[in-house]
């Protein structure tokens, strides 16, 4: 059974906006990371000659470069989420607190 305070929070339009925006953004970033990661894994499994191709002066391969891209992409997507959380999501949380107090 929910308390009256929980009912106030759940019925708040600011709360619904916060949850919808946060979940939507998280899903988009998750899908992006899954596409990047599984795309890399599929290339490793099915495009071995491409992944073994040398880049530049032949010091490294395409696979190494793409592997580094996967790692950097994870950091970038995490940074994007932190930036949004510290900006938009925190602002929505402050609005919600004002509304409820």
N, CA, C and O atoms as a GROMACS GRO file, in nm:
protein
  404
    1UNK      N    1   0.084  -0.117   0.000
    1UNK     CA    2   0.000   0.000   0.000
    1UNK      C    3   0.089   0.125   0.000
    1UNK      O    4   0.187   0.133   0.074
    2UNK      N    5   0.053   0.220  -0.084
    2UNK     CA    6   0.131   0.342  -0.096
    2UNK      C    7   0.087   0.445   0.006
    2UNK      O    8  -0.029   0.451   0.047
    3UNK      N    9   0.184   0.525   0.046
    3UNK     CA   10   0.155   0.634   0.139
    3UNK      C   11   0.105   0.754   0.059
    3UNK      O   12   0.124   0.760  -0.063
    4UNK      N   13   0.042   0.851   0.127
    4UNK     CA   14  -0.001   0.972   0.055
    4UNK      C   15   0.115   1.047  -0.011
    4UNK      O   16   0.099   1.106  -0.118
    5UNK      N   17   0.231   1.045   0.053
    5UNK     CA   18   0.348   1.112  -0.006
    5UNK      C   19   0.389   1.044  -0.136
    5UNK      O   20   0.422   1.111  -0.234
    6UNK      N   21   0.387   0.912  -0.138
    6UNK     CA   22   0.419   0.839  -0.260
    6UNK      C   23   0.317   0.868  -0.369
    6UNK      O   24   0.353   0.882  -0.486
    7UNK      N   25   0.191   0.878  -0.332
    7UNK     CA   26   0.087   0.912  -0.430
    7UNK      C   27   0.110   1.050  -0.489
    7UNK      O   28   0.092   1.070  -0.609
    8UNK      N   29   0.151   1.146  -0.405
    8UNK     CA   30   0.179   1.282  -0.455
    8UNK      C   31   0.294   1.280  -0.555
    8UNK      O   32   0.290   1.346  -0.658
    9UNK      N   33   0.397   1.204  -0.521
    9UNK     CA   34   0.514   1.196  -0.610
    9UNK      C   35   0.476   1.130  -0.742
    9UNK      O   36   0.506   1.182  -0.850
   10UNK      N   37   0.409   1.017  -0.734
   10UNK     CA   38   0.375   0.942  -0.855
   10UNK      C   39   0.275   1.015  -0.943
   10UNK      O   40   0.272   0.992  -1.064
   11UNK      N   41   0.194   1.101  -0.886
   11UNK     CA   42   0.096   1.175  -0.966
   11UNK      C   43   0.151   1.306  -1.021
   11UNK      O   44   0.083   1.375  -1.097
   12UNK      N   45   0.273   1.340  -0.983
   12UNK     CA   46   0.335   1.466  -1.026
   12UNK      C   47   0.376   1.459  -1.173
   12UNK      O   48   0.437   1.361  -1.217
   13UNK      N   49   0.343   1.564  -1.247
   13UNK     CA   50   0.384   1.569  -1.388
   13UNK      C   51   0.535   1.584  -1.400
   13UNK      O   52   0.596   1.532  -1.493
   14UNK      N   53   0.597   1.656  -1.306
   14UNK     CA   54   0.743   1.669  -1.307
   14UNK      C   55   0.811   1.534  -1.286
   14UNK      O   56   0.913   1.506  -1.348
   15UNK      N   57   0.756   1.451  -1.198
   15UNK     CA   58   0.812   1.319  -1.175
   15UNK      C   59   0.800   1.233  -1.300
   15UNK      O   60   0.894   1.165  -1.338
   16UNK      N   61   0.683   1.236  -1.362
   16UNK     CA   62   0.665   1.156  -1.483
   16UNK      C   63   0.758   1.203  -1.594
   16UNK      O   64   0.812   1.121  -1.668
   17UNK      N   65   0.776   1.334  -1.606
   17UNK     CA   66   0.869   1.388  -1.706
   17UNK      C   67   1.012   1.342  -1.677
   17UNK      O   68   1.082   1.299  -1.768
   18UNK      N   69   1.053   1.351  -1.551
   18UNK     CA   70   1.188   1.308  -1.512
   18UNK      C   71   1.210   1.161  -1.546
   18UNK      O   72   1.312   1.126  -1.606
   19UNK      N   73   1.117   1.077  -1.507
   19UNK     CA   74   1.132   0.933  -1.531
   19UNK      C   75   1.133   0.903  -1.681
   19UNK      O   76   1.215   0.824  -1.728
   20UNK      N   77   1.043   0.965  -1.756
   20UNK     CA   78   1.035   0.939  -1.900
   20UNK      C   79   1.163   0.984  -1.972
   20UNK      O   80   1.217   0.912  -2.055
   21UNK      N   81   1.211   1.105  -1.939
   21UNK     CA   82   1.333   1.155  -2.004
   21UNK      C   83   1.454   1.072  -1.967
   21UNK      O   84   1.536   1.038  -2.052
   22UNK      N   85   1.466   1.039  -1.838
   22UNK     CA   86   1.581   0.962  -1.793
   22UNK      C   87   1.582   0.822  -1.856
   22UNK      O   88   1.685   0.776  -1.906
   23UNK      N   89   1.468   0.756  -1.854
   23UNK     CA   90   1.461   0.622  -1.912
   23UNK      C   91   1.483   0.625  -2.063
   23UNK      O   92   1.553   0.539  -2.117
   24UNK      N   93   1.424   0.722  -2.131
   24UNK     CA   94   1.443   0.732  -2.275
   24UNK      C   95   1.588   0.756  -2.313
   24UNK      O   96   1.639   0.694  -2.406
   25UNK      N   97   1.654   0.844  -2.241
   25UNK     CA   98   1.794   0.872  -2.269
   25UNK      C   99   1.882   0.751  -2.238
   25UNK      O  100   1.972   0.719  -2.315
   26UNK      N  101   1.854   0.685  -2.127
   26UNK     CA  102   1.932   0.566  -2.090
   26UNK      C  103   1.915   0.455  -2.193
   26UNK      O  104   2.011   0.386  -2.227
   27UNK      N  105   1.795   0.438  -2.243
   27UNK     CA  106   1.771   0.334  -2.344
   27UNK      C  107   1.848   0.367  -2.472
   27UNK      O  108   1.909   0.279  -2.532
   28UNK      N  109   1.844   0.492  -2.514
   28UNK     CA  110   1.917   0.532  -2.636
   28UNK      C  111   2.067   0.507  -2.622
   28UNK      O  112   2.131   0.455  -2.713
   29UNK      N  113   2.123   0.546  -2.508
   29UNK     CA  114   2.266   0.524  -2.488
   29UNK      C  115   2.298   0.375  -2.479
   29UNK      O  116   2.401   0.330  -2.530
   30UNK      N  117   2.212   0.299  -2.415
   30UNK     CA  118   2.233   0.154  -2.406
   30UNK      C  119   2.229   0.088  -2.542
   30UNK      O  120   2.313   0.003  -2.573
   31UNK      N  121   2.133   0.127  -2.625
   31UNK     CA  122   2.124   0.072  -2.759
   31UNK      C  123   2.249   0.109  -2.840
   31UNK      O  124   2.304   0.025  -2.912
   32UNK      N  125   2.293   0.233  -2.828
   32UNK     CA  126   2.413   0.275  -2.899
   32UNK      C  127   2.533   0.190  -2.857
   32UNK      O  128   2.610   0.146  -2.942
   33UNK      N  129   2.550   0.168  -2.726
   33UNK     CA  130   2.663   0.088  -2.680
   33UNK      C  131   2.652  -0.056  -2.724
   33UNK      O  132   2.752  -0.118  -2.760
   34UNK      N  133   2.532  -0.112  -2.721
   34UNK     CA  134   2.513  -0.250  -2.765
   34UNK      C  135   2.544  -0.265  -2.914
   34UNK      O  136   2.605  -0.364  -2.955
   35UNK      N  137   2.502  -0.169  -2.994
   35UNK     CA  138   2.531  -0.174  -3.138
   35UNK      C  139   2.681  -0.168  -3.162
   35UNK      O  140   2.735  -0.244  -3.242
   36UNK      N  141   2.748  -0.078  -3.091
   36UNK     CA  142   2.893  -0.065  -3.107
   36UNK      C  143   2.963  -0.194  -3.064
   36UNK      O  144   3.047  -0.247  -3.137
   37UNK      N  145   2.929  -0.244  -2.947
   37UNK     CA  146   2.997  -0.362  -2.894
   37UNK      C  147   2.968  -0.486  -2.977
   37UNK      O  148   3.060  -0.557  -3.018
   38UNK      N  149   2.840  -0.514  -3.002
   38UNK     CA  150   2.809  -0.634  -3.079
   38UNK      C  151   2.851  -0.622  -3.225
   38UNK      O  152   2.881  -0.723  -3.290
   39UNK      N  153   2.853  -0.501  -3.278
   39UNK     CA  154   2.907  -0.481  -3.412
   39UNK      C  155   3.054  -0.520  -3.416
   39UNK      O  156   3.100  -0.584  -3.511
   40UNK      N  157   3.127  -0.480  -3.313
   40UNK     CA  158   3.269  -0.516  -3.305
   40UNK      C  159   3.285  -0.668  -3.294
   40UNK      O  160   3.368  -0.727  -3.363
   41UNK      N  161   3.206  -0.730  -3.209
   41UNK     CA  162   3.214  -0.876  -3.191
   41UNK      C  163   3.180  -0.948  -3.322
   41UNK      O  164   3.246  -1.046  -3.357
   42UNK      N  165   3.079  -0.900  -3.392
   42UNK     CA  166   3.044  -0.962  -3.521
   42UNK      C  167   3.156  -0.946  -3.623
   42UNK      O  168   3.182  -1.038  -3.702
   43UNK      N  169   3.221  -0.831  -3.623
   43UNK     CA  170   3.336  -0.813  -3.713
   43UNK      C  171   3.449  -0.908  -3.678
   43UNK      O  172   3.513  -0.964  -3.766
   44UNK      N  173   3.473  -0.926  -3.549
   44UNK     CA  174   3.578  -1.019  -3.507
   44UNK      C  175   3.544  -1.160  -3.553
   44UNK      O  176   3.631  -1.235  -3.597
   45UNK      N  177   3.416  -1.196  -3.542
   45UNK     CA  178   3.375  -1.333  -3.576
   45UNK      C  179   3.370  -1.359  -3.726
   45UNK      O  180   3.407  -1.467  -3.772
   46UNK      N  181   3.323  -1.260  -3.802
   46UNK     CA  182   3.293  -1.286  -3.943
   46UNK      C  183   3.376  -1.208  -4.044
   46UNK      O  184   3.364  -1.231  -4.164
   47UNK      N  185   3.458  -1.116  -3.999
   47UNK     CA  186   3.538  -1.037  -4.093
   47UNK      C  187   3.685  -1.037  -4.049
   47UNK      O  188   3.747  -0.931  -4.036
   48UNK      N  189   3.738  -1.153  -4.028
   48UNK     CA  190   3.876  -1.165  -3.979
   48UNK      C  191   3.978  -1.100  -4.072
   48UNK      O  192   4.069  -1.033  -4.024
   49UNK      N  193   3.964  -1.117  -4.204
   49UNK     CA  194   4.063  -1.050  -4.292
   49UNK      C  195   4.059  -0.896  -4.277
   49UNK      O  196   4.163  -0.830  -4.280
   50UNK      N  197   3.939  -0.841  -4.262
   50UNK     CA  198   3.927  -0.696  -4.244
   50UNK      C  199   3.992  -0.654  -4.112
   50UNK      O  200   4.066  -0.556  -4.107
   51UNK      N  201   3.964  -0.728  -4.006
   51UNK     CA  202   4.018  -0.693  -3.875
   51UNK      C  203   4.170  -0.710  -3.870
   51UNK      O  204   4.238  -0.642  -3.792
   52UNK      N  205   4.222  -0.798  -3.951
   52UNK     CA  206   4.366  -0.822  -3.952
   52UNK      C  207   4.440  -0.726  -4.045
   52UNK      O  208   4.563  -0.721  -4.042
   53UNK      N  209   4.368  -0.651  -4.126
   53UNK     CA  210   4.432  -0.558  -4.219
   53UNK      C  211   4.514  -0.455  -4.142
   53UNK      O  212   4.472  -0.403  -4.039
   54UNK      N  213   4.631  -0.427  -4.195
   54UNK     CA  214   4.722  -0.332  -4.131
   54UNK      C  215   4.679  -0.189  -4.159
   54UNK      O  216   4.626  -0.158  -4.266
   55UNK      N  217   4.701  -0.103  -4.063
   55UNK     CA  218   4.666   0.038  -4.073
   55UNK      C  219   4.794   0.120  -4.079
   55UNK      O  220   4.890   0.093  -4.006
   56UNK      N  221   4.795   0.219  -4.164
   56UNK     CA  222   4.910   0.309  -4.174
   56UNK      C  223   5.035   0.238  -4.220
   56UNK      O  224   5.036   0.174  -4.324
   57UNK      N  225   5.141   0.249  -4.141
   57UNK     CA  226   5.270   0.190  -4.179
   57UNK      C  227   5.278   0.043  -4.140
   57UNK      O  228   5.387  -0.016  -4.144
   58UNK      N  229   5.166  -0.017  -4.104
   58UNK     CA  230   5.164  -0.159  -4.076
   58UNK      C  231   5.196  -0.196  -3.933
   58UNK      O  232   5.221  -0.312  -3.903
   59UNK      N  233   5.194  -0.099  -3.845
   59UNK     CA  234   5.227  -0.123  -3.705
   59UNK      C  235   5.110  -0.187  -3.630
   59UNK      O  236   5.129  -0.271  -3.543
   60UNK      N  237   4.991  -0.147  -3.666
   60UNK     CA  238   4.872  -0.197  -3.596
   60UNK      C  239   4.767  -0.242  -3.697
   60UNK      O  240   4.781  -0.220  -3.817
   61UNK      N  241   4.662  -0.304  -3.647
   61UNK     CA  242   4.558  -0.356  -3.736
   61UNK      C  243   4.426  -0.280  -3.715
   61UNK      O  244   4.410  -0.206  -3.618
   62UNK      N  245   4.335  -0.301  -3.807
   62UNK     CA  246   4.202  -0.241  -3.797
   62UNK      C  247   4.133  -0.288  -3.669
   62UNK      O  248   4.063  -0.210  -3.604
   63UNK      N  249   4.153  -0.414  -3.632
   63UNK     CA  250   4.091  -0.468  -3.512
   63UNK      C  251   4.132  -0.393  -3.387
   63UNK      O  252   4.049  -0.367  -3.300
   64UNK      N  253   4.258  -0.359  -3.376
   64UNK     CA  254   4.308  -0.284  -3.260
   64UNK      C  255   4.246  -0.145  -3.257
   64UNK      O  256   4.203  -0.098  -3.152
   65UNK      N  257   4.240  -0.081  -3.371
   65UNK     CA  258   4.182   0.053  -3.379
   65UNK      C  259   4.033   0.049  -3.341
   65UNK      O  260   3.986   0.133  -3.265
   66UNK      N  261   3.960  -0.048  -3.394
   66UNK     CA  262   3.818  -0.059  -3.361
   66UNK      C  263   3.798  -0.098  -3.214
   66UNK      O  264   3.702  -0.052  -3.151
   67UNK      N  265   3.885  -0.180  -3.160
   67UNK     CA  266   3.877  -0.214  -3.018
   67UNK      C  267   3.895  -0.091  -2.930
   67UNK      O  268   3.825  -0.074  -2.831
   68UNK      N  269   3.990  -0.006  -2.967
   68UNK     CA  270   4.008   0.120  -2.894
   68UNK      C  271   3.886   0.210  -2.908
   68UNK      O  272   3.848   0.279  -2.814
   69UNK      N  273   3.826   0.209  -3.028
   69UNK     CA  274   3.704   0.287  -3.049
   69UNK      C  275   3.593   0.240  -2.955
   69UNK      O  276   3.520   0.323  -2.901
   70UNK      N  277   3.578   0.111  -2.936
   70UNK     CA  278   3.475   0.058  -2.846
   70UNK      C  279   3.498   0.110  -2.703
   70UNK      O  280   3.403   0.150  -2.636
   71UNK      N  281   3.622   0.109  -2.659
   71UNK     CA  282   3.654   0.156  -2.524
   71UNK      C  283   3.626   0.305  -2.511
   71UNK      O  284   3.565   0.349  -2.414
   72UNK      N  285   3.671   0.383  -2.609
   72UNK     CA  286   3.650   0.528  -2.606
   72UNK      C  287   3.500   0.559  -2.613
   72UNK      O  288   3.453   0.650  -2.545
   73UNK      N  289   3.426   0.485  -2.694
   73UNK     CA  290   3.281   0.507  -2.705
   73UNK      C  291   3.213   0.485  -2.571
   73UNK      O  292   3.120   0.559  -2.537
   74UNK      N  293   3.256   0.386  -2.496
   74UNK     CA  294   3.198   0.362  -2.364
   74UNK      C  295   3.220   0.482  -2.272
   74UNK      O  296   3.129   0.523  -2.200
   75UNK      N  297   3.341   0.538  -2.274
   75UNK     CA  298   3.369   0.656  -2.193
   75UNK      C  299   3.288   0.776  -2.238
   75UNK      O  300   3.236   0.851  -2.156
   76UNK      N  301   3.278   0.795  -2.368
   76UNK     CA  302   3.202   0.910  -2.422
   76UNK      C  303   3.054   0.898  -2.386
   76UNK      O  304   2.994   0.996  -2.343
   77UNK      N  305   2.996   0.781  -2.404
   77UNK     CA  306   2.855   0.764  -2.371
   77UNK      C  307   2.830   0.781  -2.221
   77UNK      O  308   2.727   0.837  -2.181
   78UNK      N  309   2.923   0.734  -2.139
   78UNK     CA  310   2.911   0.756  -1.995
   78UNK      C  311   2.919   0.905  -1.963
   78UNK      O  312   2.842   0.955  -1.881
   79UNK      N  313   3.010   0.975  -2.027
   79UNK     CA  314   3.021   1.120  -2.008
   79UNK      C  315   2.895   1.193  -2.049
   79UNK      O  316   2.853   1.287  -1.982
   80UNK      N  317   2.835   1.151  -2.160
   80UNK     CA  318   2.710   1.212  -2.204
   80UNK      C  319   2.600   1.193  -2.100
   80UNK      O  320   2.523   1.285  -2.072
   81UNK      N  321   2.592   1.072  -2.044
   81UNK     CA  322   2.490   1.047  -1.942
   81UNK      C  323   2.515   1.132  -1.818
   81UNK      O  324   2.421   1.188  -1.761
   82UNK      N  325   2.640   1.140  -1.774
   82UNK     CA  326   2.673   1.220  -1.656
   82UNK      C  327   2.640   1.367  -1.679
   82UNK      O  328   2.586   1.434  -1.591
   83UNK      N  329   2.673   1.416  -1.799
   83UNK     CA  330   2.643   1.555  -1.831
   83UNK      C  331   2.492   1.580  -1.826
   83UNK      O  332   2.448   1.680  -1.770
   84UNK      N  333   2.414   1.492  -1.885
   84UNK     CA  334   2.268   1.507  -1.883
   84UNK      C  335   2.214   1.494  -1.741
   84UNK      O  336   2.125   1.568  -1.702
   85UNK      N  337   2.268   1.399  -1.665
   85UNK     CA  338   2.221   1.378  -1.527
   85UNK      C  339   2.250   1.500  -1.441
   85UNK      O  340   2.166   1.541  -1.360
   86UNK      N  341   2.368   1.558  -1.457
   86UNK     CA  342   2.404   1.675  -1.377
   86UNK      C  343   2.335   1.802  -1.423
   86UNK      O  344   2.329   1.900  -1.349
   87UNK      N  345   2.285   1.802  -1.544
   87UNK     CA  346   2.217   1.921  -1.596
   87UNK      C  347   2.067   1.906  -1.592
   87UNK      O  348   2.002   1.951  -1.498
   88UNK      N  349   2.012   1.846  -1.693
   88UNK     CA  350   1.867   1.836  -1.710
   88UNK      C  351   1.799   1.756  -1.599
   88UNK      O  352   1.697   1.800  -1.544
   89UNK      N  353   1.854   1.640  -1.565
   89UNK     CA  354   1.787   1.555  -1.466
   89UNK      C  355   1.791   1.618  -1.327
   89UNK      O  356   1.694   1.608  -1.253
   90UNK      N  357   1.902   1.682  -1.292
   90UNK     CA  358   1.909   1.750  -1.162
   90UNK      C  359   1.813   1.868  -1.157
   90UNK      O  360   1.752   1.894  -1.054
   91UNK      N  361   1.798   1.940  -1.270
   91UNK     CA  362   1.703   2.051  -1.273
   91UNK      C  363   1.560   2.001  -1.254
   91UNK      O  364   1.482   2.061  -1.180
   92UNK      N  365   1.526   1.891  -1.321
   92UNK     CA  366   1.393   1.834  -1.303
   92UNK      C  367   1.372   1.786  -1.160
   92UNK      O  368   1.262   1.798  -1.106
   93UNK      N  369   1.475   1.732  -1.098
   93UNK     CA  370   1.465   1.687  -0.959
   93UNK      C  371   1.444   1.806  -0.866
   93UNK      O  372   1.364   1.797  -0.773
   94UNK      N  373   1.514   1.917  -0.890
   94UNK     CA  374   1.493   2.037  -0.809
   94UNK      C  375   1.351   2.090  -0.823
   94UNK      O  376   1.289   2.129  -0.725
   95UNK      N  377   1.299   2.091  -0.946
   95UNK     CA  378   1.161   2.135  -0.968
   95UNK      C  379   1.062   2.045  -0.894
   95UNK      O  380   0.966   2.092  -0.834
   96UNK      N  381   1.088   1.915  -0.898
   96UNK     CA  382   1.001   1.820  -0.828
   96UNK      C  383   1.004   1.843  -0.679
   96UNK      O  384   0.899   1.839  -0.614
   97UNK      N  385   1.122   1.867  -0.623
   97UNK     CA  386   1.132   1.894  -0.479
   97UNK      C  387   1.057   2.021  -0.441
   97UNK      O  388   0.988   2.024  -0.340
   98UNK      N  389   1.072   2.126  -0.523
   98UNK     CA  390   0.998   2.250  -0.496
   98UNK      C  391   0.848   2.227  -0.497
   98UNK      O  392   0.776   2.278  -0.412
   99UNK      N  393   0.804   2.149  -0.594
   99UNK     CA  394   0.661   2.121  -0.608
   99UNK      C  395   0.607   2.044  -0.488
   99UNK      O  396   0.494   2.066  -0.445
  100UNK      N  397   0.688   1.954  -0.434
  100UNK     CA  398   0.640   1.867  -0.328
  100UNK      C  399   0.659   1.923  -0.188
  100UNK      O  400   0.604   1.870  -0.091
  101UNK      N  401   0.739   2.032  -0.177
  101UNK     CA  402   0.759   2.089  -0.042
  101UNK      C  403   0.682   2.217  -0.024
  101UNK      O  404   0.688   2.277   0.083
   0.00000   0.00000   0.00000
